[in-house]
């Protein structure tokens, strides 16, 4: 997981801001999926997996660090 080392360099505030950014990006992509534009929908579909994986990596990192504290 390449995101783990990236997250390890962030403080709590940065992690929180990054989580909000990921969530808003996913929300935007979900809206694009429902748009009438095939191009927008296809692009959103391709990008959504990446951002969902980023969210999963962040949640895993946070859970692991919370369990270790």
SULZIDA-V782075 format. One line per field, one symbol per residue. ss: DSSP state (2 for helix, 1 for strand, 0 for the rest). burial: 1 if it has 9 or more other ideal C-beta (glycine too) atoms within 8 Angstrom, else 0. Layout:
ss = ???
burial = ???
This chain:
ss = 022222220002222222222222222222222000022222222222222222222222222222220
burial = 001100100000001001100110110011011010000110110011001101101101110000000
